[in-house]
Structure formats: structure tokens, C-alpha cells
Amino acid sequence: MIIADLQIHSRYARACSKNTTLDLLERYAKIKGLDLLGTGDFQHPLWNKEIKEKLTEDENGILWSKTKFPFLWQTEISLMYKQDGKGRRIHHLIFAPNGEVANQIIDFLGSKGRLDYDGRPIFGFTSIELVDFMRDIDQDIEIIPAHCMTPYFGLFGSKTGFDTLKDCFKDNTKYIHAIESGMSADPPMLWRLKEDINIVSFSDAHSYWPWRIGRESTIFECKLEYKEILKAIRTKQGLNSTIETVPDYGKYHYDGHANCNISLSPEETKKVDGMCPKCKKALTIGVQYRIEELAKEPENYKPKEFIEYKRLIPLHELITTVYGMKQLTSKKVWTIYNNLIKNFNNEFNILLNINEEELKKVADEKLVDVIIKNREDKLKIIPGYDGGYGKVILDESKTINENKDKSLTDF
């Protein structure tokens, strides 16, 4: 099994940690339990230089650090254009089979705009043209629409997205094999759209910390080779399952206005005609509402063939909630976290595998109870909205002090 997070950003991408390095990405990927990372932002000149200095590519298109941790050539770009009479803003992941092809992609993108100002550069051509351009370079380049339901930059987003894959890609839809679910959606929500498409999940991590990196991942059951990863994405053969955050935890699950402290379910939004009850301006329409708009099947629909998935909240956030702390980076949270890692090797092992009795030998019973509830998808979460994360809620009797209902930090 290969647990992979293939949507990473460098320190050169806007709104991302300025301390990110390949060494730190590797360090915390191992702590998380990841087996493969995307390089992130391979077209940015300074990050590309670092990739080539720090990593060595093998004959199968996999890059290796000096300590033998693997990476895969990956970047994300933002397209802003007009199509069918509407302004579109769509983010796409791009995967390259090797460094030579990555260089050709860089040369092409450089002919269309600057590459040095942002790790996630903006271009004015369409998604249709992107497919044509990449296929002209190499047919093993893979394009995956990122965080596909996000209001502002998702393929199906409520603000600037499309209603169907076909609307976006037209005749090039046949070259799109997967969509990335994003944090505010999960496979059961996307199944309702009845798109003939595979679903993958990656973190879109803006830093290297274990509460961000790997929070969404895809589990492959194949050889660690680019062509085998590509085959799994395109055909489902070797695509084992995905790890998703609970959609309610995502920043755009419900509708609302953060500035007005207004959060509404789709049913409540309909009652106010999509307008904020406080400021009377249009609400930011979230993913759940958008799913209901586009759905061709009812809730709980399952296709005949589907890839399994698991829903998890990161361990740091469970610790913070149980102990009533505001900061994920507090010394106490790190002490508890590091002790669990010391005993059980990595975070995914703790969240998915270690039995309750073994966990109780190392951690407080109340934390263990929350870890097990997380594993069983039984946590209560107040949905995120308008750019703010959801909140895990526990009864006071389940916490280790009197503080409760704490927000999860944003970075």
C-alpha cells in the first residue's frame, strides 16, 4: 500500500508557510504515515532549483531524497477565463511523468506568463486549452481538477464553476479521469452527481505540519512508479481507497457570512433566498447547497462500483479539542502527540489501527475515546462556512478541563 498526498505547496505559493522545505515535508510526512508526496509547485524557479538539488529521479519517474523518501512531479495552476458568458476560476493539478517532461511544461507555462511571483501561477487560457497544451507535450501528463466543489476555485464551485465536467472540458472531457474531492466534500456527495469519473483526495497543504499535510490522501495498491500511479488514477486498477476529512470540517461546507457570524444549512439558505439575514448581501454558498443543486441522485446513493473511503479528523485537532486548548502548536499538545508517535510509529497507525486497550496504556481514556469515535466516524462537528473550519464538539464530561467548543486554528 502507498498512502500518497499529491497536492502540496512550496513556501513560494501565496498564503502558504514561508518555512516549508523539502526536508520538513519529508520529516512530517513520515510522522503522519505518508509513503509518497507531490513535489508541489515544480514550475517555480527557486523551488524547482531546490527540487533538483535535493532530490534524485529514478528510471520510473519517482524522485528520491537522500534518506530515500519518494516524491512525484506535481504542481497546481489557477486558470481565470470567460466561458459560456461567465467568468471562471478553476484550479487544476498537473502531474508529470519525469523531469524532462516537467521542464517542457515549465517552458510552455513560461511562454504564457510569469512563473516567479507565485507557486500557484494564474493563466488566462481555458481548461479545454490546458488539456490540449499538455497532451501536445506528453500524453502521460495527468490533469486533475483540484478541490472540485470549492465555491471560488472548484470545477463545480458555486461562484465560478460549471454544472458538469462536460460543460467545462467539452470534447476533452474524455481526457479527465479523476477529480479531487476537497475538504468540504467526500465521495458519497460526489457520487450523487453521476459523473463517470474517479475520485482522489489530497490535502492541498499550505504548510508541512501534520494537522495539514496528509489530512486528505489517496491509498494506492501498486508499484511505486509514475506509470502505475497514473494507471490507478485513470482506470481504478490499483486505486484502493481515499482518506477524507469529515466534510463538515471543511471551510466551505455550509453557507454563510463569516463577518456576520451567519451560518446556514441549505434548507435555511433557501428560506432567505440566499441573502444574509444580517447584512442583506448574498451569502457565500457552500458545498452542501451546491451538491443539492447539481445532484442527479438522492442522498445515500451508491454506484455499483466505487472506491472505499475513510473519514478522519487529524490527531492534533482531537488532542486540542479534548484538552480545551486554542493552539494546535501548544507545548502540551505536542507532548501528548509526540508520546503517541513514539509508541505507535505514525499518526495514521494511531487513527486507523491501534486498538483501544493499547492506546489506553499511553493516552488518557478520554482522548482514546475520541480517537475511537473519530475512527468510527461518530464525532459531532459544527460545519465550517465562508472560509472558516468546522469545530469538533464534545460534551463537557468528555473533555479534560472545563474549556470546550474551541475553534481549530487556520494555518
GIVEN-V308603 format. One record per residue. PHI is phi in whole degrees, 0 to 359 (* if undefined). OMEGA is omega in whole degrees, 0 to 359 (* if undefined). Layout:
phi: [PHI PHI]
omega: [OMEGA OMEGA]
This chain:
phi: [* 236 269 237 242 247 223 241 236 271 287 267 274 300 64 241 302 278 258 294 227 297 297 290 300 295 304 278 297 295 296 292 109 278 248 201 236 285 288 71 49 294 276 288 306 286 290 298 299 293 303 288 281 264 241 237 273 265 286 253 80 259 264 237 284 294 261 68 255 267 231 230 299 209 212 222 235 248 252 234 201 248 213 56 77 223 290 240 224 230 261 232 277 231 244 246 288 191 294 298 291 302 297 292 297 300 300 295 299 296 283 254 169 288 245 262 266 200 291 240 289 255 227 258 275 272 296 299 294 304 300 299 299 291 293 293 280 194 284 266 287 246 247 230 302 271 28 295 255 301 307 266 228 269 308 258 299 290 274 226 264 248 275 216 301 298 300 282 258 52 291 274 303 295 263 257 254 209 239 262 292 78 287 270 224 219 307 302 292 286 303 295 283 59 273 278 208 278 239 240 218 222 280 55 294 261 206 264 295 291 275 242 297 74 299 233 211 237 258 258 238 198 290 278 220 304 294 286 298 299 300 297 297 277 238 77 287 101 266 280 188 235 253 242 286 297 306 299 286 294 290 227 287 262 271 162 227 298 296 260 55 250 234 227 286 306 296 292 298 298 293 252 55 74 251 295 297 269 259 68 262 297 288 281 281 272 289 299 298 296 300 297 295 263 299 255 228 287 301 76 295 230 289 296 239 207 268 294 213 232 246 219 259 303 298 305 286 294 299 302 292 297 267 65 263 271 251 295 266 296 301 295 298 297 298 295 299 297 294 296 296 303 274 234 83 205 294 298 298 292 289 250 239 292 286 301 295 294 298 293 287 244 237 300 303 291 292 300 301 289 300 292 298 300 301 270 60 241 281 267 227 282 299 286 201 48 92 249 295 290 235 285 243 236 297 303 293 263 257 257 210 277 283 209 55 278 285 270 293 269 249]
omega: [177 175 190 170 188 172 185 173 178 177 181 178 181 178 179 181 180 181 184 173 176 179 180 176 179 183 185 172 178 178 179 184 179 180 184 177 164 178 188 164 189 181 181 188 184 178 178 178 179 177 184 177 188 188 179 183 176 184 182 177 178 178 184 173 179 178 171 169 187 173 178 182 184 172 177 177 179 177 176 186 178 178 180 174 183 176 182 174 187 175 179 169 176 177 181 184 180 182 179 179 176 178 178 176 179 179 180 181 178 178 183 180 180 179 190 187 183 177 176 189 182 177 185 177 186 175 177 181 178 179 180 182 183 179 175 179 182 183 174 170 180 177 178 174 186 178 198 182 184 186 190 186 180 179 180 188 185 184 189 183 181 179 181 173 182 178 183 190 180 184 179 179 182 179 176 189 183 169 178 192 186 190 185 177 176 184 180 176 183 177 183 180 178 174 179 190 174 182 173 182 178 194 191 185 176 174 183 186 186 174 176 181 176 182 167 186 176 180 179 176 185 175 180 179 181 184 177 175 179 179 180 180 186 189 188 179 185 176 189 185 175 170 184 163 174 186 179 180 183 187 186 183 179 176 176 175 181 183 180 184 180 176 185 171 177 181 179 179 179 182 180 178 176 181 180 180 184 185 177 175 182 176 166 184 185 187 182 178 182 176 180 177 189 189 174 180 181 175 181 174 175 174 181 178 179 177 180 179 175 179 185 167 181 186 179 184 174 180 180 182 182 183 175 182 179 188 175 185 183 182 181 180 179 180 179 180 183 177 176 180 179 183 188 167 180 187 181 177 179 185 189 195 189 185 187 182 178 179 182 177 187 187 177 184 181 176 179 179 180 176 180 177 176 179 182 178 184 179 175 184 170 188 173 180 173 174 179 180 172 183 173 183 177 170 182 180 181 180 184 168 187 179 181 177 181 178 176 183 192 189 *]
